[in-house]
Amino acid sequence: MKRKKVEKLEGGERLAKPILLDVGTVLIYEDTILKKEYIDKLLELGIEEVYIREVKENTATEKATIEEQVRQEYSDRVKELLERHVHNNNSNIGELQSVAQSIFDEVIEQKEVINCVIEIHERSADIYEHSVSTCVLSVLTALKLGISQEQAKEIAVGSLLHDIGMRYIEVDIVNKDLDDMSAYEVSEYKKHPVYGYSAVENEEWISQTAKSIILSHHECIDGSGFPLRTRNNDIIRQIVAVCDIFDRMICGLGNRRRKVHEAIEYIRYNSGTKFNRKVCETFLEFIFLYPNGTKIRLNTGKKAVVVRQNKYMKERPVIRMIETQETIDMMKENTIFIEEIL
């Protein structure tokens, strides 16, 4: 790590520390790749120096991420293909297989992917970005579970297409739980896996595994899901079920938007009842409990912001006190605890 003048930045550098505003708000997160527009904004705000990660430096926490611009590129491509797709006219839909392959390649090329963790932040998202995010999370989970690469590729296709049936219904699901919808809306929403499966049922380019993911990604191991209310004990379909519900919760699609820690707690609470326990445990291993930039209140009553992670004890990150700007590694301070996320 080295300190560098903002005016000397060229773009492409990776931040070693988050850039905070005076009030403790994170302006740019740690490990962000600095683009030209970011640098211009820093100069505009009068920020003179930042900490840059040296190329050969080993980080304490490896992060498996797809850069935001790449994620957006995939989302736009998925949107384009699905919007051109007409029921019973699948001339373009097969191109999504190559998109899924590209996403799989992005994940598999991450160094030490099996040992990586990933930061997740609450966000608003459309069904296309959600599909890409679910694909990324599903592939990561599959690889960490030791699923073969061939099967992981099938998971990539199925998870990318899992919500294709949403193209055939007109129901507002943004920031809504099922309890917020009318009986008609709930009925229509619960049909989307069937619509999606029907759209690809006779397609030869998509595997039966991927088709079953589209049909069963809302089914649970206790039979409480939909549309068929079957007991979904298949680990491959459970991988997508867990990744789908987690991402839907944090971006508010078919659920009221939740905080990351609330979505994590939901997965943890339903592990072994609604969802396969091993899948849940593996998934939660690489999701940060308190992402960098999270504002928290300690048991002392003081407020702080999370600035860095401790990989092997995610509940005790490195924090910066908002009042004093003191940095504290909670692994070294056993008397303080996080009581509340603000």
TORGU-117873 format. One record per residue (C-alpha): x, y, z. Coordinates in steps of 0.2 Angstrom, whole numbers, plus 5000, padded with zeros to 4 digits. Example, Ala and Ser with C-alpha at 12.3 -4.5 7.8 and 13.67 -1.06 7.14 Angstrom:
! residues 2
506249785039 506849955036 
//
This chain:
! residues 342
500050005000 500650174996 500050354997 499850444981 499350624975 497750624967 498450734953 499650604949 498350464946 498250404929 496650284931 496650104934 497450114951 496550004965 496150094981 496950014997 495850115009 494050185007 493850375004 492750445017 491850615018 492050715034 490350645041 490950465039 490050425023 491050315011 491350414995 492250274986 492550094993 494150004996 494749904981 493850004969 494750024952 494850214950 494250284933 494550454926 492850524931 493250464949 494850554949 494050714942 492750704956 494150684970 495050844963 493450934963 493150894981 494850944986 495450774991 497350784988 497950604992 497350424993 498050254997 498350144982 498649954983 500349904975 500149784961 501149644970 500449674987 499549524995 497849575002 497249505018 495549475010 495349414992 493749474984 492949394970 492049524960 491549564942 491849754939 490349854939 490549904921 490649724916 489149674926 488149814918 488749764901 488049584904 486449654911 486149764896 486549614884 485249504894 483949644893 484249664874 484049474870 482549454881 481649604875 481949544857 481249374862 479449334858 478449194865 478749034854 480049134844 481649084851 482849134837 483849254849 483649174866 485049044862 486249184862 486049194881 487049034882 488549124877 488249264889 488149134903 489749064897 490549234898 490049264915 490649084920 492349124912 492349294922 492149204938 493249054935 494649174930 494649254947 496249204956 496049084970 494149094967 493848954980 494549064994 493749224989 492449324998 491249444990 490549614996 488749644993 487849804995 485949844995 485449914978 483949944967 483949824952 482949764937 482649584933 484049584921 485349644933 484649524946 484849384934 486649424931 486949434950 486049274953 487149184940 488749254948 488249204965 487649034959 489248994950 490349044965 489348934977 489448784965 491248794963 491548814982 490448664984 491548564973 490248544959 491148504942 491448644930 490348564917 488848564930 489348734935 489148794917 487348714917 487048814933 487648974925 486448954910 484948904921 485249044934 485449174921 483749114913 482949074929 481749224928 481349224910 479549184914 479449364921 479349424903 477549344902 476749424916 476349604920 476449614939 477349754949 478549664961 479749804965 479949824984 478449714987 478249554998 476849434993 475849505007 475849674998 475149604982 473349564977 472749384976 472749404957 474549474957 475149334968 474349204957 475149274942 476849304950 476849114955 476649064937 478249134931 479348984933 478048884923 478049014909 479949014909 480048824908 478748814894 479748944884 481348834883 480548664886 480848604868 482548694865 483948574862 485348694866 484848704885 485148554896 483848474906 484748534922 484548714917 482748684912 482448614929 483248764938 482048884928 480548774934 481048744952 482048894958 480648944970 480348764977 480948734995 481548575003 480048575015 478748585000 478248765005 478848844988 478048864971 477348834958 477248644961 477548644980 478748494978 480148454990 481648524981 483148424988 484248434973 485748524977 486048604960 484248684961 484448734979 486048824974 485048944963 483548944975 484749014989 485649144978 484049204970 483149234986 484649324993 484849444979 482949474977 482949524995 484349654994 483749734978 481849714982 481149604968 479649504974 480149554992 480249715001 482049785000 483149715015 484849765022 486249635018 486349575036 484449545036 484549445020 486049345028 484949315044 483549255033 484649125024 485449075041 483649055049 482948955035 484548845033 483948665035 482148705034 481748795018 483548775010 484848645009 485948675025 487648635016 487148765002 486748895015 488348865024 489448875009 488549025002 488749125019 490549085019 490949205006 489649345009 490249485020 489149515035 489649705037 490149765020 491449905019 490550075022 489250005033 488750125047 488650035064 488250075083 489349985096 488949925113 489750075119 488450185111 489750255099 489550255080 490850195067 490950145049 491749975043 493250005033 494049835031 493649655034 494349515044 494249365033 494149225047 493049325059 491849425048 490849485063 492349575069 492949695055 494049845056 493150005059 493350185060 492550285074 491550425066 491850545081 493750525083 494250445066 495150315076 495350155067 495049995078 495349815073 493849725082 494849565083 496049645094 494749735105 493749605114 492649715124 491749805110 490349735099 489249785085 487449805092 486549895077 486749935059 486250115055 
//
